[in-house]
Every structure is written in structure tokens, then in C-alpha cells.
């Protein structure tokens, strides 16, 4: 049982890290690109979606019960 919880925690941590990296990349692209309004709007939409993924991943991570120490 403990192994399952540890596995779920590891998956949740990976999910959070992936979402945070994706959000960082989108923010960097917004800072770097000078492609006009359409590109900026698309990147802003992507950033909002990635922010939602980060929030969701963190919430899912926090719902996993802590692993008991043996």
C-alpha cells in the first residue's frame, strides 16, 4: 500500500513539474516573440491554460495522503 502511495506522489510531482516547465516556456515565448497581436493573444491563451494545469496538478498532488513512516 505504501508503495502505491509513493508511486502516486511521484507521478503527481512529475505532473506539477511538467506543467510548471510548460508554463515557463510559454512565458519565455511571449517575452521573446514580436510576432504581433495574434501571436501574443495565442500565447496568452496558452499561458492561461498552462496556469490552470499547474493549479490542477498541485491540487491533485495535495489530495494524496502522506506516506506513513516505518
Biopython code that builds the backbone (N, CA, C, O; Angstrom):
import numpy as np
from Bio.PDB.StructureBuilder import StructureBuilder

atoms = [
    (1, "UNK", "N", (0.821, -1.198, 0.000)),
    (1, "UNK", "CA", (0.000, 0.000, 0.000)),
    (1, "UNK", "C", (0.866, 1.264, 0.000)),
    (1, "UNK", "O", (0.584, 2.228, -0.712)),
    (2, "UNK", "N", (1.926, 1.237, 0.814)),
    (2, "UNK", "CA", (2.814, 2.394, 0.893)),
    (2, "UNK", "C", (3.465, 2.652, -0.466)),
    (2, "UNK", "O", (3.636, 3.802, -0.868)),
    (3, "UNK", "N", (3.826, 1.585, -1.165)),
    (3, "UNK", "CA", (4.465, 1.739, -2.470)),
    (3, "UNK", "C", (3.518, 2.420, -3.463)),
    (3, "UNK", "O", (3.945, 3.235, -4.280)),
    (4, "UNK", "N", (2.247, 2.081, -3.385)),
    (4, "UNK", "CA", (1.271, 2.697, -4.284)),
    (4, "UNK", "C", (1.166, 4.192, -4.019)),
    (4, "UNK", "O", (1.116, 4.993, -4.953)),
    (5, "UNK", "N", (1.134, 4.564, -2.750)),
    (5, "UNK", "CA", (1.047, 5.989, -2.400)),
    (5, "UNK", "C", (2.303, 6.721, -2.855)),
    (5, "UNK", "O", (2.220, 7.830, -3.383)),
    (6, "UNK", "N", (3.470, 6.103, -2.653)),
    (6, "UNK", "CA", (4.722, 6.727, -3.102)),
    (6, "UNK", "C", (4.734, 6.895, -4.619)),
    (6, "UNK", "O", (5.185, 7.917, -5.135)),
    (7, "UNK", "N", (4.239, 5.889, -5.324)),
    (7, "UNK", "CA", (4.162, 5.967, -6.782)),
    (7, "UNK", "C", (3.237, 7.108, -7.209)),
    (7, "UNK", "O", (3.570, 7.871, -8.116)),
    (8, "UNK", "N", (2.083, 7.225, -6.560)),
    (8, "UNK", "CA", (1.146, 8.300, -6.884)),
    (8, "UNK", "C", (1.754, 9.667, -6.584)),
    (8, "UNK", "O", (1.566, 10.612, -7.350)),
    (9, "UNK", "N", (2.480, 9.773, -5.479)),
    (9, "UNK", "CA", (3.146, 11.031, -5.146)),
    (9, "UNK", "C", (4.187, 11.391, -6.203)),
    (9, "UNK", "O", (4.291, 12.549, -6.607)),
    (10, "UNK", "N", (4.951, 10.407, -6.645)),
    (10, "UNK", "CA", (5.965, 10.649, -7.672)),
    (10, "UNK", "C", (5.315, 11.109, -8.973)),
    (10, "UNK", "O", (5.792, 12.047, -9.612)),
    (11, "UNK", "N", (4.227, 10.451, -9.364)),
    (11, "UNK", "CA", (3.516, 10.860, -10.585)),
    (11, "UNK", "C", (2.974, 12.272, -10.438)),
    (11, "UNK", "O", (3.044, 13.062, -11.379)),
    (12, "UNK", "N", (2.435, 12.598, -9.271)),
    (12, "UNK", "CA", (1.878, 13.934, -9.055)),
    (12, "UNK", "C", (2.980, 14.990, -9.097)),
    (12, "UNK", "O", (2.783, 16.067, -9.658)),
    (13, "UNK", "N", (4.137, 14.689, -8.508)),
    (13, "UNK", "CA", (5.260, 15.638, -8.562)),
    (13, "UNK", "C", (5.696, 15.877, -10.007)),
    (13, "UNK", "O", (5.970, 17.012, -10.397)),
    (14, "UNK", "N", (5.759, 14.807, -10.796)),
    (14, "UNK", "CA", (6.133, 14.945, -12.204)),
    (14, "UNK", "C", (5.117, 15.796, -12.948)),
    (14, "UNK", "O", (5.485, 16.637, -13.769)),
    (15, "UNK", "N", (3.847, 15.580, -12.665)),
    (15, "UNK", "CA", (2.785, 16.351, -13.308)),
    (15, "UNK", "C", (2.941, 17.844, -13.014)),
    (15, "UNK", "O", (2.808, 18.677, -13.910)),
    (16, "UNK", "N", (3.224, 18.173, -11.753)),
    (16, "UNK", "CA", (3.413, 19.571, -11.359)),
    (16, "UNK", "C", (4.618, 20.155, -12.075)),
    (16, "UNK", "O", (4.539, 21.253, -12.625)),
    (17, "UNK", "N", (5.727, 19.435, -12.073)),
    (17, "UNK", "CA", (6.951, 19.936, -12.718)),
    (17, "UNK", "C", (6.755, 20.146, -14.218)),
    (17, "UNK", "O", (7.202, 21.154, -14.765)),
    (18, "UNK", "N", (6.086, 19.199, -14.890)),
    (18, "UNK", "CA", (5.834, 19.349, -16.333)),
    (18, "UNK", "C", (4.971, 20.567, -16.602)),
    (18, "UNK", "O", (5.244, 21.333, -17.527)),
    (19, "UNK", "N", (3.937, 20.751, -15.804)),
    (19, "UNK", "CA", (3.049, 21.893, -16.003)),
    (19, "UNK", "C", (3.797, 23.203, -15.757)),
    (19, "UNK", "O", (3.606, 24.175, -16.489)),
    (20, "UNK", "N", (4.644, 23.231, -14.734)),
    (20, "UNK", "CA", (5.408, 24.449, -14.456)),
    (20, "UNK", "C", (6.405, 24.751, -15.575)),
    (20, "UNK", "O", (6.561, 25.905, -15.974)),
    (21, "UNK", "N", (7.079, 23.713, -16.084)),
    (21, "UNK", "CA", (8.027, 23.937, -17.190)),
    (21, "UNK", "C", (7.308, 24.432, -18.443)),
    (21, "UNK", "O", (7.799, 25.325, -19.133)),
    (22, "UNK", "N", (6.161, 23.858, -18.729)),
    (22, "UNK", "CA", (5.396, 24.280, -19.894)),
    (22, "UNK", "C", (4.959, 25.736, -19.753)),
    (22, "UNK", "O", (5.010, 26.499, -20.717)),
    (23, "UNK", "N", (4.535, 26.113, -18.566)),
    (23, "UNK", "CA", (4.153, 27.498, -18.313)),
    (23, "UNK", "C", (5.353, 28.425, -18.473)),
    (23, "UNK", "O", (5.228, 29.497, -19.066)),
    (24, "UNK", "N", (6.500, 28.032, -17.959)),
    (24, "UNK", "CA", (7.712, 28.846, -18.112)),
    (24, "UNK", "C", (8.065, 29.038, -19.580)),
    (24, "UNK", "O", (8.407, 30.145, -19.998)),
    (25, "UNK", "N", (7.981, 27.955, -20.372)),
    (25, "UNK", "CA", (8.295, 28.062, -21.807)),
    (25, "UNK", "C", (7.334, 29.019, -22.512)),
    (25, "UNK", "O", (7.751, 29.817, -23.351)),
    (26, "UNK", "N", (6.064, 28.938, -22.173)),
    (26, "UNK", "CA", (5.090, 29.831, -22.803)),
    (26, "UNK", "C", (5.373, 31.284, -22.429)),
    (26, "UNK", "O", (5.276, 32.170, -23.277)),
    (27, "UNK", "N", (5.715, 31.531, -21.189)),
    (27, "UNK", "CA", (6.054, 32.900, -20.770)),
    (27, "UNK", "C", (7.305, 33.402, -21.479)),
    (27, "UNK", "O", (7.362, 34.566, -21.876)),
    (28, "UNK", "N", (8.309, 32.542, -21.644)),
    (28, "UNK", "CA", (9.519, 32.922, -22.358)),
    (28, "UNK", "C", (9.209, 33.257, -23.811)),
    (28, "UNK", "O", (9.739, 34.230, -24.349)),
    (29, "UNK", "N", (8.359, 32.467, -24.448)),
    (29, "UNK", "CA", (7.986, 32.738, -25.836)),
    (29, "UNK", "C", (7.270, 34.078, -25.943)),
    (29, "UNK", "O", (7.495, 34.824, -26.896)),
    (30, "UNK", "N", (6.427, 34.384, -24.997)),
    (30, "UNK", "CA", (5.717, 35.668, -25.025)),
    (30, "UNK", "C", (6.705, 36.819, -24.905)),
    (30, "UNK", "O", (6.548, 37.846, -25.564)),
    (31, "UNK", "N", (7.725, 36.649, -24.062)),
    (31, "UNK", "CA", (8.741, 37.691, -23.897)),
    (31, "UNK", "C", (9.617, 37.821, -25.141)),
    (31, "UNK", "O", (10.016, 38.926, -25.509)),
    (32, "UNK", "N", (9.921, 36.683, -25.795)),
    (32, "UNK", "CA", (10.851, 36.672, -26.923)),
    (32, "UNK", "C", (10.208, 37.057, -28.253)),
    (32, "UNK", "O", (10.840, 37.724, -29.071)),
    (33, "UNK", "N", (8.972, 36.650, -28.477)),
    (33, "UNK", "CA", (8.331, 36.827, -29.781)),
    (33, "UNK", "C", (7.837, 38.254, -29.973)),
    (33, "UNK", "O", (7.328, 38.896, -29.054)),
    (34, "UNK", "N", (8.006, 38.715, -31.188)),
    (34, "UNK", "CA", (7.478, 40.021, -31.580)),
    (34, "UNK", "C", (6.593, 39.822, -32.810)),
    (34, "UNK", "O", (6.654, 40.596, -33.765)),
    (35, "UNK", "N", (5.777, 38.784, -32.772)),
    (35, "UNK", "CA", (5.003, 38.382, -33.932)),
    (35, "UNK", "C", (3.681, 39.096, -34.095)),
    (35, "UNK", "O", (2.914, 38.755, -34.996)),
    (36, "UNK", "N", (3.391, 40.057, -33.273)),
    (36, "UNK", "CA", (2.153, 40.794, -33.421)),
    (36, "UNK", "C", (1.090, 40.358, -32.429)),
    (36, "UNK", "O", (1.299, 39.510, -31.562)),
    (37, "UNK", "N", (-0.056, 40.986, -32.608)),
    (37, "UNK", "CA", (-1.161, 40.803, -31.662)),
    (37, "UNK", "C", (-1.699, 39.375, -31.682)),
    (37, "UNK", "O", (-1.968, 38.806, -30.624)),
    (38, "UNK", "N", (-1.859, 38.791, -32.860)),
    (38, "UNK", "CA", (-2.434, 37.440, -32.950)),
    (38, "UNK", "C", (-1.566, 36.428, -32.209)),
    (38, "UNK", "O", (-2.085, 35.578, -31.487)),
    (39, "UNK", "N", (-0.270, 36.513, -32.380)),
    (39, "UNK", "CA", (0.640, 35.595, -31.700)),
    (39, "UNK", "C", (0.612, 35.834, -30.199)),
    (39, "UNK", "O", (0.611, 34.883, -29.417)),
    (40, "UNK", "N", (0.590, 37.081, -29.799)),
    (40, "UNK", "CA", (0.535, 37.399, -28.371)),
    (40, "UNK", "C", (-0.751, 36.879, -27.741)),
    (40, "UNK", "O", (-0.723, 36.353, -26.628)),
    (41, "UNK", "N", (-1.862, 37.016, -28.429)),
    (41, "UNK", "CA", (-3.129, 36.512, -27.909)),
    (41, "UNK", "C", (-3.104, 34.992, -27.783)),
    (41, "UNK", "O", (-3.599, 34.433, -26.805)),
    (42, "UNK", "N", (-2.522, 34.329, -28.783)),
    (42, "UNK", "CA", (-2.431, 32.872, -28.734)),
    (42, "UNK", "C", (-1.543, 32.427, -27.570)),
    (42, "UNK", "O", (-1.863, 31.467, -26.869)),
    (43, "UNK", "N", (-0.427, 33.130, -27.372)),
    (43, "UNK", "CA", (0.455, 32.783, -26.266)),
    (43, "UNK", "C", (-0.202, 33.075, -24.924)),
    (43, "UNK", "O", (-0.018, 32.312, -23.976)),
    (44, "UNK", "N", (-0.953, 34.147, -24.823)),
    (44, "UNK", "CA", (-1.669, 34.458, -23.580)),
    (44, "UNK", "C", (-2.691, 33.363, -23.267)),
    (44, "UNK", "O", (-2.850, 32.973, -22.110)),
    (45, "UNK", "N", (-3.374, 32.874, -24.285)),
    (45, "UNK", "CA", (-4.332, 31.785, -24.088)),
    (45, "UNK", "C", (-3.607, 30.521, -23.636)),
    (45, "UNK", "O", (-4.089, 29.796, -22.765)),
    (46, "UNK", "N", (-2.448, 30.263, -24.233)),
    (46, "UNK", "CA", (-1.651, 29.097, -23.832)),
    (46, "UNK", "C", (-1.169, 29.241, -22.386)),
    (46, "UNK", "O", (-1.186, 28.277, -21.622)),
    (47, "UNK", "N", (-0.744, 30.444, -22.021)),
    (47, "UNK", "CA", (-0.284, 30.684, -20.652)),
    (47, "UNK", "C", (-1.418, 30.456, -19.663)),
    (47, "UNK", "O", (-1.212, 29.837, -18.620)),
    (48, "UNK", "N", (-2.609, 30.948, -19.977)),
    (48, "UNK", "CA", (-3.753, 30.740, -19.079)),
    (48, "UNK", "C", (-4.059, 29.249, -18.938)),
    (48, "UNK", "O", (-4.359, 28.777, -17.841)),
    (49, "UNK", "N", (-3.985, 28.516, -20.036)),
    (49, "UNK", "CA", (-4.235, 27.077, -19.979)),
    (49, "UNK", "C", (-3.176, 26.375, -19.135)),
    (49, "UNK", "O", (-3.498, 25.477, -18.358)),
    (50, "UNK", "N", (-1.918, 26.777, -19.284)),
    (50, "UNK", "CA", (-0.838, 26.161, -18.513)),
    (50, "UNK", "C", (-0.948, 26.528, -17.034)),
    (50, "UNK", "O", (-0.637, 25.709, -16.169)),
    (51, "UNK", "N", (-1.387, 27.749, -16.738)),
    (51, "UNK", "CA", (-1.599, 28.129, -15.337)),
    (51, "UNK", "C", (-2.668, 27.238, -14.716)),
    (51, "UNK", "O", (-2.535, 26.810, -13.570)),
    (52, "UNK", "N", (-3.716, 26.962, -15.463)),
    (52, "UNK", "CA", (-4.783, 26.091, -14.966)),
    (52, "UNK", "C", (-4.244, 24.679, -14.734)),
    (52, "UNK", "O", (-4.615, 24.030, -13.756)),
    (53, "UNK", "N", (-3.366, 24.195, -15.631)),
    (53, "UNK", "CA", (-2.763, 22.866, -15.457)),
    (53, "UNK", "C", (-1.909, 22.806, -14.197)),
    (53, "UNK", "O", (-1.931, 21.812, -13.470)),
    (54, "UNK", "N", (-1.156, 23.874, -13.941)),
    (54, "UNK", "CA", (-0.313, 23.917, -12.745)),
    (54, "UNK", "C", (-1.184, 23.859, -11.494)),
    (54, "UNK", "O", (-0.896, 23.104, -10.565)),
    (55, "UNK", "N", (-2.240, 24.651, -11.474)),
    (55, "UNK", "CA", (-3.153, 24.666, -10.323)),
    (55, "UNK", "C", (-3.776, 23.295, -10.121)),
    (55, "UNK", "O", (-3.827, 22.791, -8.999)),
    (56, "UNK", "N", (-4.250, 22.691, -11.207)),
    (56, "UNK", "CA", (-4.876, 21.371, -11.119)),
    (56, "UNK", "C", (-3.886, 20.320, -10.626)),
    (56, "UNK", "O", (-4.221, 19.495, -9.776)),
    (57, "UNK", "N", (-2.673, 20.354, -11.158)),
    (57, "UNK", "CA", (-1.664, 19.376, -10.763)),
    (57, "UNK", "C", (-1.309, 19.531, -9.285)),
    (57, "UNK", "O", (-1.158, 18.539, -8.573)),
    (58, "UNK", "N", (-1.178, 20.769, -8.829)),
    (58, "UNK", "CA", (-0.870, 20.986, -7.411)),
    (58, "UNK", "C", (-2.011, 20.512, -6.518)),
    (58, "UNK", "O", (-1.770, 19.904, -5.475)),
    (59, "UNK", "N", (-3.250, 20.785, -6.919)),
    (59, "UNK", "CA", (-4.400, 20.344, -6.125)),
    (59, "UNK", "C", (-4.452, 18.820, -6.041)),
    (59, "UNK", "O", (-4.710, 18.260, -4.975)),
    (60, "UNK", "N", (-4.209, 18.154, -7.163)),
    (60, "UNK", "CA", (-4.211, 16.689, -7.172)),
    (60, "UNK", "C", (-3.094, 16.144, -6.288)),
    (60, "UNK", "O", (-3.276, 15.149, -5.587)),
    (61, "UNK", "N", (-1.941, 16.800, -6.326)),
    (61, "UNK", "CA", (-0.814, 16.389, -5.505)),
    (61, "UNK", "C", (-1.160, 16.493, -4.020)),
    (61, "UNK", "O", (-0.837, 15.597, -3.240)),
    (62, "UNK", "N", (-1.813, 17.578, -3.635)),
    (62, "UNK", "CA", (-2.138, 17.794, -2.224)),
    (62, "UNK", "C", (-3.220, 16.850, -1.714)),
    (62, "UNK", "O", (-3.339, 16.654, -0.505)),
    (63, "UNK", "N", (-4.005, 16.264, -2.604)),
    (63, "UNK", "CA", (-5.066, 15.343, -2.191)),
    (63, "UNK", "C", (-4.544, 13.942, -1.864)),
    (63, "UNK", "O", (-5.260, 13.136, -1.269)),
    (64, "UNK", "N", (-3.310, 13.653, -2.249)),
    (64, "UNK", "CA", (-2.733, 12.335, -1.976)),
    (64, "UNK", "C", (-2.334, 12.305, -0.504)),
    (64, "UNK", "O", (-1.625, 13.196, -0.036)),
    (65, "UNK", "N", (-2.784, 11.282, 0.231)),
    (65, "UNK", "CA", (-2.440, 11.229, 1.660)),
    (65, "UNK", "C", (-0.945, 11.033, 1.855)),
    (65, "UNK", "O", (-0.281, 10.408, 1.029)),
    (66, "UNK", "N", (-0.420, 11.568, 2.946)),
    (66, "UNK", "CA", (1.025, 11.405, 3.197)),
    (66, "UNK", "C", (1.392, 9.945, 3.446)),
    (66, "UNK", "O", (0.564, 9.155, 3.901)),
    (67, "UNK", "N", (2.613, 9.604, 3.151)),
    (67, "UNK", "CA", (3.107, 8.242, 3.323)),
    (67, "UNK", "C", (3.481, 8.060, 4.790)),
    (67, "UNK", "O", (4.234, 8.863, 5.340)),
    (68, "UNK", "N", (2.957, 7.004, 5.434)),
    (68, "UNK", "CA", (3.356, 6.748, 6.819)),
    (68, "UNK", "C", (4.817, 6.305, 6.894)),
    (68, "UNK", "O", (5.294, 5.578, 6.022)),
    (69, "UNK", "N", (5.512, 6.738, 7.919)),
    (69, "UNK", "CA", (6.926, 6.373, 8.093)),
    (69, "UNK", "C", (7.010, 5.091, 8.899)),
    (69, "UNK", "O", (6.345, 4.941, 9.924)),
    (70, "UNK", "N", (7.833, 4.170, 8.426)),
    (70, "UNK", "CA", (8.024, 2.898, 9.128)),
    (70, "UNK", "C", (9.399, 2.810, 9.706)),
    (70, "UNK", "O", (9.742, 1.808, 10.334)),
]
sb = StructureBuilder()
sb.init_structure("model")
sb.init_model(0)
sb.init_chain("A")
sb.init_seg("    ")
for serial, (resi, resn, name, xyz) in enumerate(atoms, 1):
    if name == "N":
        sb.init_residue(resn, " ", resi, " ")
    sb.init_atom(name, np.array(xyz, "f"), 0.0, 1.0, " ", f" {name:<3s}", serial, name[0])
structure = sb.get_structure()
